């Protein structure tokens, strides 16, 4: 969850255009946060798959050395 805060030096009426702009900015910020979460999840999954790939390569190498050795 995130918050967007506006500060004015005094009383200020917010127009419909201001509301639309703020809504658009909030939606874009939410999309950016979602994409950042997806990116982090993808990077974590890639790191896990790389570990699995390395373990598999080592296992295959040990197997070959037993068979050929």
C-alpha positions in Angstrom: 0.0 0.0 0.0 1.2 3.5 -0.7 0.0 7.0 -0.1 0.2 10.2 -2.0 0.0 13.5 -0.1 -0.4 17.0 -1.4 0.6 20.0 0.7 -0.5 23.6 0.0 0.6 26.7 1.8 -3.1 27.6 2.4 -6.6 26.6 1.6 -6.8 25.3 -1.9 -9.7 24.0 -4.0 -8.9 21.0 -6.1 -10.4 21.1 -9.6 -11.7 18.2 -11.6 -8.5 18.5 -13.7 -6.4 18.3 -10.6 -8.3 15.2 -9.5 -7.8 13.6 -12.9 -4.1 14.3 -12.8 -3.7 13.0 -9.3 -5.7 9.8 -10.2 -3.5 9.3 -13.2 -0.3 9.8 -11.2 -1.5 7.4 -8.5 -2.4 4.7 -11.1 1.0 5.1 -12.8 2.8 4.8 -9.4 0.7 1.7 -8.6 1.7 0.1 -12.0 5.4 1.0 -11.3 5.2 -0.7 -7.9 3.6 -3.8 -9.4 6.2 -4.0 -12.1 9.0 -3.6 -9.5 7.5 -6.5 -7.5 7.3 -8.7 -10.7 10.8 -7.8 -11.6 12.1 -8.8 -8.1 10.2 -12.1 -8.3 11.6 -12.8 -11.8 15.1 -12.1 -10.6 14.7 -14.4 -7.6 13.3 -17.1 -9.8 16.2 -16.7 -12.3 18.7 -16.9 -9.5 17.1 -20.1 -8.2 17.0 -21.6 -11.7 20.7 -20.8 -12.1 21.5 -22.6 -8.9 19.5 -25.6 -10.1 21.3 -25.5 -13.5 24.7 -25.4 -11.8 23.8 -28.3 -9.5 22.6 -30.3 -12.5 25.8 -29.6 -14.5 27.9 -30.7 -11.5 25.8 -33.9 -11.2 26.2 -34.6 -14.9 29.9 -34.1 -14.7 30.2 -36.5 -11.7 28.1 -39.1 -13.6 30.3 -38.8 -16.7 33.4 -39.2 -14.7 32.0 -42.4 -13.1 30.9 -43.8 -16.4 34.0 -42.9 -18.3 36.5 -43.1 -15.5 
